[in-house]
């Protein structure tokens, strides 16, 4: 890694943070950390179960602790949960100490990817209008990322190559 900073991917659920992050980690030969997977392993429960059984407030507290721990102790590629960057402490850590990429997609593409997904508790039984409002609100935070990568009409390979090009020039 050419820097001691992590490369952090953020964006809406369904934007490709995990798949793109994994592919970038392979290309750069770096470890990959998916925050949602870490949360599920540490708490021994799927995120949808955590929301259902413990509630969103509990989940967000655990998400903050686990995310900050990963960001401060690990080195490599980190895929945040969709709501992680909304948290002020996580956002400040990422912006201050890491290289951040917002994987940006049009609302309609995200909606097609997440609607009726049972593993995305904030999308379950939500109307398109409610989800579009969430996307708009979260985009205000995501836009603070160091780099924005427009992923519309791009293959995973094209997105990865764009990210590598930006990273190499950083």
N, C-alpha and C positions, 0 to 999 in steps of 0.2 A: 504494500500500500504506500502510495507516495506521500501520504499525510497521516498524522495520528488521528485525524478526524474520521468519524464514521460517515458513511454515505447513508442518508436517511430518506426513505420514500414515504410520501404522505399523499392523501387524497381520499375521495369518497370510497365507501365500500363498493367493490366491483370495478375499481379503476385499474387493477392489475399490480398493486403494490407487491404482493407475494410472488407472483409469477415473474414479473420484471426484476424484482430484487434478487430472486434466486438466479436468474439468468446472468445478471450483472456480476453477482458474486462468483459464478463459475468462470466468467470471462476474465475477471481480475484475480482469481485465485484467492478469494477472501471468504471468511466465514459469513454465513447468513443467519440472521436472527429475525424471526417472525414473532412480533410481540403477542399477537393473538394466540399463537401456538404455545408460547411460553406461559401465558396466563392459564390456558387450558391444562397444561401439564402440571404447573405449580399448584393449581386449585383442584386438580383432578375432576374437572367438570367442563363440558362444552360451554361456550359463551352463551348460547341460547338458554341452556339450563341455569347458568349463573343469573341471567336477567330474570328468568322465571322464578327461581327459588330464592335468590338473595336480593334482587332488585338492581336497578341501574346505579343507584348511589354507591352501593357496595362494590359493584363492578368497577366504577370509575376510580374509586380509591385504590383498589388493587391494581388497576391499569396504571395509575400514576406511579405507584411504588415500583412495580415490575419494570415499567418502561424506563424510568430514571436509573434504575439499577443496571439495566442492559446498556443504556447510553453511556454511563460513567465507567463501567467495568469491562465491557467487551469492545473489540475493535473489528470492524468489518462493515457489512451491509445490514441495515435495519429497516424492516417494513413495519411502520406504525399501524395500529388499528385505525379505522376510519375516523373515529372521534378523538383519538389520542392528541392530535395537534390542537384541538380546541382547548385543551387544558393549558392554562397559563404557564404552569411550572414546566411541563413537557415542552411547550412551544419555546419558552425562553432558553431552555437547555439546548434544544436543537438549533435555534437561530444563533446562539452565542458560540457554540462549540463544535458544530458539525456542518456537513455539506448536505443541504436539503433539496430534494426534487419533488415538485408537485406534479403528479401524473394527472393531467387535466383532460377531461372528456366532456362532451356535450351532455346535457341532462337526459336527453332521450336515449342515448346509448347506455348511460348508467341505469336508467329505469328498466330498459330491456334486460340488463344483466342481473338486476337485484329483485325485480318484482316476483312475488310468490316464493322467495327464498326462505326456507324455514331456518337456515343457519344464520340469518341476519335479523336478529330480534327487532331492530329499529325499523325494518322494512316490512315486517309481517303485518298483514291486514291494513296497510296504509294506502291511501289513494295516491294517484300520480301527483296531484296538486300538493299534498302534504310532503311527499318526497322531494318534489321540485323546490319547495320552500326550504327544506333542510339543506339541499344541495346549494342553493343560493346563499343561505346563512353561513354554511361551512366554508364556502369559497372565499369569503372575506378573510378568513383565517389562513386558508391554504395559500392565498395569493402572497402571503408574507415569506414564502419559501425563497431560498436563494435562487433557484432555477425553476422555471415552469416548462414542462414538456407537453406539447399538444399531442395527444395520442389518438385523436380522431383519424379514422381511415388509415391507420398505421398498423403494420404487422408488429408482433412482439420483437422480431429481429430488427426492424427499423427503429423502434423505440429504444431498444438496448443500444444500438449503434449511435443514436443521437445522444444518449446519456454518456456513453463512453467518450464521444467527441467533446462534449462539454466538460467532462471530468478531466480529460487529458489537457485541455486548454486552461484549466483552473489554476 
